[in-house]
Amino acid sequence: MLGSRVSVRGAGGGMRRLATTDAGFEAAFSELLAEPREAAENLSELSLPLLPRCAGAAIRHCANSPRGFDRMTITPAQLRITAEEIDAAVAAVPAELHAALELAATRIEAFHRRPTPADPEAPGCRRG
């Protein structure tokens, strides 16, 4: 990173350019790290109202895609799977396969529930 330049957005919203070769880099970088960041709650408040709009757009896209490829018209209502259809599909799965899928789901859930370190950048930590 020697001599590299980085543009960052400060707490005030303005962009700042930091270069590791600048004499005041250490102080400017320390100041940037000390600035308060937006709370996660604020981000949730901003993003939650967008979810229904995104979901609606995704459903419309799924309904419109076959029109261009297969010359079929599908409505969003036709994309819905009823509880009865789901129950019938689950009942059609062989018991041995169903047990294997349940075990896999349990293991995946356990993996994702593991505690995460306070510092994800700590040595030995990995993302994903």
LUMKEKOL-391383 format. One record per atom (N, C-alpha, C): chain; atom name; x, y, z. Coordinates in nm, 2 decimals, decimal comma. Example, Ala and Ser with C-alpha at 12.3 -4.5 7.8 and 13.67 -1.06 7.14 Angstrom:
REC  chain  atom       u       v       w
REC      A     N    1,32   -0,57    0,78
REC      A    CA    1,23   -0,45    0,78
REC      A     C    1,32   -0,33    0,78
REC      A     N    1,28   -0,22    0,71
REC      A    CA    1,37   -0,11    0,71
REC      A     C    1,29    0,00    0,79
This chain:
REC  chain  atom       u       v       w
REC      A     N    0,08   -0,12    0,00
REC      A    CA    0,00    0,00    0,00
REC      A     C    0,09    0,12    0,00
REC      A     N    0,22    0,11   -0,01
REC      A    CA    0,31    0,22   -0,01
REC      A     C    0,28    0,31   -0,12
REC      A     N    0,26    0,44   -0,09
REC      A    CA    0,23    0,54   -0,19
REC      A     C    0,09    0,54   -0,25
REC      A     N    0,01    0,46   -0,19
REC      A    CA   -0,13    0,45   -0,26
REC      A     C   -0,22    0,57   -0,21
REC      A     N   -0,31    0,60   -0,29
REC      A    CA   -0,41    0,70   -0,26
REC      A     C   -0,55    0,64   -0,24
REC      A     N   -0,62    0,69   -0,14
REC      A    CA   -0,75    0,63   -0,11
REC      A     C   -0,85    0,75   -0,09
REC      A     N   -0,96    0,73   -0,15
REC      A    CA   -1,07    0,83   -0,13
REC      A     C   -1,17    0,77   -0,03
REC      A     N   -1,20    0,85    0,08
REC      A    CA   -1,29    0,80    0,18
REC      A     C   -1,39    0,91    0,20
REC      A     N   -1,51    0,86    0,25
REC      A    CA   -1,62    0,96    0,28
REC      A     C   -1,61    0,97    0,43
REC      A     N   -1,60    1,10    0,48
REC      A    CA   -1,59    1,13    0,62
REC      A     C   -1,73    1,14    0,68
REC      A     N   -1,73    1,16    0,81
REC      A    CA   -1,86    1,17    0,89
REC      A     C   -1,94    1,28    0,83
REC      A     N   -1,88    1,38    0,78
REC      A    CA   -1,96    1,50    0,73
REC      A     C   -2,02    1,47    0,59
REC      A     N   -1,98    1,36    0,53
REC      A    CA   -2,04    1,32    0,40
REC      A     C   -1,94    1,36    0,29
REC      A     N   -1,85    1,45    0,31
REC      A    CA   -1,76    1,49    0,21
REC      A     C   -1,65    1,39    0,18
REC      A     N   -1,59    1,39    0,06
REC      A    CA   -1,49    1,30    0,03
REC      A     C   -1,35    1,36    0,07
REC      A     N   -1,27    1,27    0,12
REC      A    CA   -1,13    1,31    0,16
REC      A     C   -1,04    1,21    0,09
REC      A     N   -0,93    1,27    0,04
REC      A    CA   -0,82    1,18   -0,02
REC      A     C   -0,71    1,17    0,08
REC      A     N   -0,67    1,05    0,10
REC      A    CA   -0,56    1,02    0,19
REC      A     C   -0,45    0,95    0,11
REC      A     N   -0,33    0,99    0,13
REC      A    CA   -0,22    0,92    0,06
REC      A     C   -0,12    0,88    0,17
REC      A     N   -0,07    0,76    0,16
REC      A    CA    0,02    0,71    0,26
REC      A     C    0,15    0,78    0,25
REC      A     N    0,18    0,85    0,15
REC      A    CA    0,30    0,92    0,13
REC      A     C    0,30    1,06    0,19
REC      A     N    0,18    1,11    0,22
REC      A    CA    0,16    1,25    0,28
REC      A     C    0,22    1,25    0,42
REC      A     N    0,28    1,36    0,46
REC      A    CA    0,34    1,38    0,59
REC      A     C    0,23    1,36    0,70
REC      A     N    0,11    1,40    0,68
REC      A    CA    0,01    1,40    0,79
REC      A     C   -0,08    1,28    0,78
REC      A     N   -0,04    1,17    0,70
REC      A    CA   -0,13    1,06    0,68
REC      A     C   -0,17    0,99    0,81
REC      A     N   -0,07    0,96    0,90
REC      A    CA   -0,11    0,89    1,02
REC      A     C   -0,21    0,96    1,10
REC      A     N   -0,19    1,09    1,12
REC      A    CA   -0,29    1,17    1,20
REC      A     C   -0,43    1,18    1,13
REC      A     N   -0,43    1,20    0,99
REC      A    CA   -0,55    1,20    0,92
REC      A     C   -0,63    1,07    0,92
REC      A     N   -0,55    0,96    0,91
REC      A    CA   -0,61    0,83    0,92
REC      A     C   -0,67    0,80    1,06
REC      A     N   -0,59    0,83    1,16
REC      A    CA   -0,64    0,81    1,30
REC      A     C   -0,77    0,90    1,32
REC      A     N   -0,77    1,02    1,27
REC      A    CA   -0,89    1,10    1,29
REC      A     C   -1,01    1,04    1,22
REC      A     N   -0,99    0,99    1,10
REC      A    CA   -1,10    0,92    1,02
REC      A     C   -1,15    0,80    1,10
REC      A     N   -1,06    0,72    1,16
REC      A    CA   -1,11    0,60    1,23
REC      A     C   -1,18    0,64    1,36
REC      A     N   -1,15    0,76    1,41
REC      A    CA   -1,22    0,80    1,54
REC      A     C   -1,35    0,86    1,52
REC      A     N   -1,39    0,90    1,39
REC      A    CA   -1,51    0,96    1,36
REC      A     C   -1,63    0,87    1,39
REC      A     N   -1,74    0,92    1,44
REC      A    CA   -1,85    0,83    1,46
REC      A     C   -1,91    0,78    1,33
REC      A     N   -1,96    0,66    1,33
REC      A    CA   -2,03    0,61    1,21
REC      A     C   -2,18    0,60    1,24
REC      A     N   -2,25    0,58    1,13
REC      A    CA   -2,40    0,57    1,14
REC      A     C   -2,43    0,44    1,22
REC      A     N   -2,52    0,45    1,31
REC      A    CA   -2,56    0,33    1,38
REC      A     C   -2,64    0,23    1,29
REC      A     N   -2,62    0,10    1,32
REC      A    CA   -2,69    0,00    1,24
REC      A     C   -2,84    0,02    1,24
REC      A     N   -2,89    0,07    1,35
REC      A    CA   -3,04    0,09    1,35
REC      A     C   -3,08    0,19    1,25
REC      A     N   -3,00    0,29    1,23
REC      A    CA   -3,04    0,39    1,13
REC      A     C   -3,04    0,33    0,99
REC      A     N   -2,94    0,24    0,96
REC      A    CA   -2,94    0,17    0,83
REC      A     C   -3,06    0,08    0,81
REC      A     N   -3,10    0,01    0,92
REC      A    CA   -3,22   -0,07    0,91
REC      A     C   -3,34    0,01    0,88
REC      A     N   -3,35    0,12    0,95
REC      A    CA   -3,47    0,21    0,93
REC      A     C   -3,48    0,26    0,79
REC      A     N   -3,36    0,28    0,73
REC      A    CA   -3,36    0,33    0,59
REC      A     C   -3,39    0,22    0,49
REC      A     N   -3,34    0,10    0,52
REC      A    CA   -3,35   -0,01    0,42
REC      A     C   -3,48   -0,09    0,43
REC      A     N   -3,54   -0,10    0,54
REC      A    CA   -3,66   -0,18    0,56
REC      A     C   -3,78   -0,14    0,47
REC      A     N   -3,80   -0,01    0,45
REC      A    CA   -3,91    0,03    0,36
REC      A     C   -3,89   -0,01    0,21
REC      A     N   -3,76   -0,04    0,18
REC      A    CA   -3,73   -0,07    0,04
REC      A     C   -3,76   -0,22    0,01
REC      A     N   -3,76   -0,31    0,11
REC      A    CA   -3,78   -0,45    0,08
REC      A     C   -3,91   -0,49    0,01
REC      A     N   -4,02   -0,44    0,05
REC      A    CA   -4,14   -0,47   -0,03
REC      A     C   -4,13   -0,43   -0,18
REC      A     N   -4,07   -0,32   -0,20
REC      A    CA   -4,06   -0,27   -0,34
REC      A     C   -3,96   -0,36   -0,42
REC      A     N   -3,85   -0,40   -0,35
REC      A    CA   -3,76   -0,49   -0,42
REC      A     C   -3,83   -0,63   -0,45
REC      A     N   -3,90   -0,68   -0,35
REC      A    CA   -3,97   -0,81   -0,36
REC      A     C   -4,07   -0,80   -0,48
REC      A     N   -4,14   -0,69   -0,48
REC      A    CA   -4,24   -0,68   -0,59
REC      A     C   -4,18   -0,67   -0,72
REC      A     N   -4,06   -0,60   -0,73
REC      A    CA   -3,99   -0,59   -0,86
REC      A     C   -3,94   -0,73   -0,90
REC      A     N   -3,89   -0,81   -0,81
REC      A    CA   -3,84   -0,94   -0,84
REC      A     C   -3,95   -1,03   -0,89
REC      A     N   -4,07   -1,03   -0,82
REC      A    CA   -4,18   -1,11   -0,87
REC      A     C   -4,22   -1,07   -1,01
REC      A     N   -4,23   -0,94   -1,03
REC      A    CA   -4,27   -0,89   -1,17
REC      A     C   -4,17   -0,94   -1,27
REC      A     N   -4,04   -0,94   -1,24
REC      A    CA   -3,93   -0,98   -1,33
REC      A     C   -3,95   -1,13   -1,36
REC      A     N   -3,97   -1,21   -1,25
REC      A    CA   -3,99   -1,35   -1,28
REC      A     C   -4,11   -1,38   -1,36
REC      A     N   -4,21   -1,30   -1,35
REC      A    CA   -4,34   -1,32   -1,43
REC      A     C   -4,31   -1,28   -1,57
REC      A     N   -4,23   -1,17   -1,59
REC      A    CA   -4,21   -1,12   -1,73
REC      A     C   -4,11   -1,20   -1,81
REC      A     N   -4,01   -1,26   -1,74
REC      A    CA   -3,90   -1,33   -1,81
REC      A     C   -3,95   -1,43   -1,91
REC      A     N   -4,04   -1,52   -1,88
REC      A    CA   -4,08   -1,62   -1,98
REC      A     C   -4,14   -1,56   -2,11
REC      A     N   -4,20   -1,44   -2,10
REC      A    CA   -4,26   -1,37   -2,22
REC      A     C   -4,15   -1,36   -2,33
REC      A     N   -4,03   -1,31   -2,29
REC      A    CA   -3,93   -1,29   -2,39
REC      A     C   -3,86   -1,42   -2,44
REC      A     N   -3,85   -1,52   -2,35
REC      A    CA   -3,78   -1,64   -2,39
REC      A     C   -3,87   -1,75   -2,45
REC      A     N   -3,99   -1,77   -2,39
REC      A    CA   -4,08   -1,88   -2,43
REC      A     C   -4,21   -1,83   -2,49
REC      A     N   -4,22   -1,70   -2,50
REC      A    CA   -4,35   -1,64   -2,56
REC      A     C   -4,47   -1,69   -2,47
REC      A     N   -4,45   -1,70   -2,34
REC      A    CA   -4,55   -1,73   -2,25
REC      A     C   -4,59   -1,61   -2,16
REC      A     N   -4,71   -1,60   -2,12
REC      A    CA   -4,75   -1,50   -2,03
REC      A     C   -4,78   -1,56   -1,89
REC      A     N   -4,71   -1,52   -1,79
REC      A    CA   -4,73   -1,57   -1,65
REC      A     C   -4,76   -1,45   -1,56
REC      A     N   -4,86   -1,47   -1,48
REC      A    CA   -4,89   -1,36   -1,38
REC      A     C   -4,82   -1,39   -1,25
REC      A     N   -4,80   -1,29   -1,17
REC      A    CA   -4,75   -1,31   -1,03
REC      A     C   -4,83   -1,41   -0,95
REC      A     N   -4,96   -1,42   -0,97
REC      A    CA   -5,04   -1,51   -0,90
REC      A     C   -5,01   -1,66   -0,93
REC      A     N   -4,97   -1,68   -1,06
REC      A    CA   -4,93   -1,81   -1,11
REC      A     C   -4,79   -1,86   -1,05
REC      A     N   -4,72   -1,76   -1,00
REC      A    CA   -4,59   -1,80   -0,94
REC      A     C   -4,60   -1,85   -0,79
REC      A     N   -4,72   -1,82   -0,73
REC      A    CA   -4,74   -1,86   -0,59
REC      A     C   -4,76   -2,01   -0,58
REC      A     N   -4,70   -2,07   -0,48
REC      A    CA   -4,71   -2,21   -0,46
REC      A     C   -4,80   -2,22   -0,33
REC      A     N   -4,90   -2,30   -0,34
REC      A    CA   -4,99   -2,31   -0,22
REC      A     C   -4,93   -2,40   -0,12
REC      A     N   -4,98   -2,39    0,00
REC      A    CA   -4,94   -2,48    0,11
REC      A     C   -4,97   -2,63    0,08
REC      A     N   -5,08   -2,65    0,01
REC      A    CA   -5,12   -2,79   -0,03
REC      A     C   -5,01   -2,84   -0,13
REC      A     N   -4,97   -2,76   -0,22
REC      A    CA   -4,87   -2,80   -0,32
REC      A     C   -4,74   -2,83   -0,25
REC      A     N   -4,70   -2,75   -0,15
REC      A    CA   -4,58   -2,78   -0,08
REC      A     C   -4,59   -2,90    0,00
REC      A     N   -4,70   -2,92    0,07
REC      A    CA   -4,72   -3,05    0,15
REC      A     C   -4,71   -3,17    0,06
REC      A     N   -4,77   -3,16   -0,06
REC      A    CA   -4,77   -3,28   -0,15
REC      A     C   -4,63   -3,31   -0,20
REC      A     N   -4,55   -3,20   -0,23
REC      A    CA   -4,41   -3,22   -0,27
REC      A     C   -4,33   -3,28   -0,16
REC      A     N   -4,34   -3,23   -0,04
REC      A    CA   -4,27   -3,29    0,08
REC      A     C   -4,30   -3,43    0,10
REC      A     N   -4,43   -3,47    0,08
REC      A    CA   -4,48   -3,61    0,10
REC      A     C   -4,42   -3,70    0,00
REC      A     N   -4,39   -3,65   -0,12
REC      A    CA   -4,33   -3,73   -0,23
REC      A     C   -4,18   -3,76   -0,22
REC      A     N   -4,12   -3,69   -0,12
REC      A    CA   -3,97   -3,71   -0,10
REC      A     C   -3,95   -3,84   -0,02
REC      A     N   -3,87   -3,93   -0,07
REC      A    CA   -3,84   -4,05    0,01
REC      A     C   -3,79   -4,02    0,15
REC      A     N   -3,83   -4,10    0,24
REC      A    CA   -3,79   -4,08    0,38
REC      A     C   -3,64   -4,06    0,41
REC      A     N   -3,56   -4,15    0,34
REC      A    CA   -3,42   -4,14    0,36
REC      A     C   -3,36   -4,01    0,31
REC      A     N   -3,41   -3,96    0,19
REC      A    CA   -3,37   -3,83    0,14
REC      A     C   -3,41   -3,72    0,23
REC      A     N   -3,54   -3,73    0,28
REC      A    CA   -3,59   -3,62    0,37
REC      A     C   -3,50   -3,61    0,49
REC      A     N   -3,46   -3,73    0,55
REC      A    CA   -3,38   -3,73    0,67
REC      A     C   -3,24   -3,66    0,64
REC      A     N   -3,19   -3,69    0,52
REC      A    CA   -3,06   -3,64    0,48
REC      A     C   -3,07   -3,48    0,47
REC      A     N   -3,18   -3,44    0,41
REC      A    CA   -3,20   -3,29    0,39
REC      A     C   -3,21   -3,23    0,53
REC      A     N   -3,29   -3,29    0,62
REC      A    CA   -3,31   -3,23    0,75
REC      A     C   -3,17   -3,22    0,82
REC      A     N   -3,09   -3,32    0,82
REC      A    CA   -2,96   -3,32    0,88
REC      A     C   -2,87   -3,21    0,82
REC      A     N   -2,87   -3,20    0,69
REC      A    CA   -2,80   -3,09    0,62
REC      A     C   -2,84   -2,96    0,67
REC      A     N   -2,97   -2,94    0,68
REC      A    CA   -3,03   -2,81    0,72
REC      A     C   -2,99   -2,78    0,86
REC      A     N   -2,99   -2,88    0,95
REC      A    CA   -2,95   -2,86    1,09
REC      A     C   -2,80   -2,82    1,10
REC      A     N   -2,72   -2,88    1,02
REC      A    CA   -2,58   -2,85    1,02
REC      A     C   -2,55   -2,71    0,96
REC      A     N   -2,62   -2,67    0,86
REC      A    CA   -2,60   -2,54    0,80
REC      A     C   -2,65   -2,43    0,90
REC      A     N   -2,76   -2,45    0,97
REC      A    CA   -2,81   -2,36    1,07
REC      A     C   -2,71   -2,34    1,18
REC      A     N   -2,65   -2,46    1,23
REC      A    CA   -2,56   -2,46    1,34
REC      A     C   -2,43   -2,38    1,30
REC      A     N   -2,39   -2,40    1,17
REC      A    CA   -2,27   -2,33    1,13
REC      A     C   -2,29   -2,18    1,13
REC      A     N   -2,41   -2,13    1,08
REC      A    CA   -2,43   -1,99    1,08
REC      A     C   -2,47   -1,93    1,21
REC      A     N   -2,50   -2,01    1,31
REC      A    CA   -2,53   -1,96    1,44
REC      A     C   -2,40   -1,95    1,53
REC      A     N   -2,29   -2,00    1,48
REC      A    CA   -2,17   -1,99    1,56
REC      A     C   -2,14   -1,85    1,60
REC      A     N   -2,08   -1,82    1,72
REC      A    CA   -2,05   -1,69    1,75
REC      A     C   -1,94   -1,63    1,66
REC      A     N   -1,95   -1,51    1,63
REC      A    CA   -1,85   -1,44    1,55
REC      A     C   -1,75   -1,36    1,64
REC      A     N   -1,63   -1,35    1,60
REC      A    CA   -1,53   -1,27    1,68
REC      A     C   -1,57   -1,13    1,68
REC      A     N   -1,53   -1,06    1,79
REC      A    CA   -1,55   -0,92    1,80
REC      A     C   -1,48   -0,84    1,69
REC      A     N   -1,36   -0,89    1,65
REC      A    CA   -1,28   -0,83    1,55
REC      A     C   -1,27   -0,93    1,43
REC      A     N   -1,35   -0,91    1,32
REC      A    CA   -1,34   -1,01    1,21
REC      A     C   -1,21   -1,00    1,14
REC      A     N   -1,13   -0,90    1,16
REC      A    CA   -1,00   -0,88    1,10
REC      A     C   -0,89   -0,95    1,18
REC      A     N   -0,92   -1,01    1,29
REC      A    CA   -0,82   -1,07    1,38
REC      A     C   -0,75   -1,19    1,31
REC      A     N   -0,63   -1,22    1,34
REC      A    CA   -0,56   -1,33    1,27
REC      A     C   -0,64   -1,46    1,30
REC      A     N   -0,65   -1,54    1,19
REC      A    CA   -0,72   -1,66    1,20
REC      A     C   -0,87   -1,65    1,17
REC      A     N   -0,92   -1,54    1,16
REC      A    CA   -1,06   -1,52    1,12
REC      A     C   -1,07   -1,52    0,97
REC      A     N   -1,18   -1,57    0,92
REC      A    CA   -1,21   -1,56    0,78
REC      A     C   -1,35   -1,52    0,75
REC      A     N   -1,38   -1,47    0,64
REC      A    CA   -1,51   -1,42    0,61
REC      A     C   -1,58   -1,52    0,52
REC      A     N   -1,71   -1,52    0,52
REC      A    CA   -1,79   -1,60    0,43
REC      A     C   -1,84   -1,73    0,49
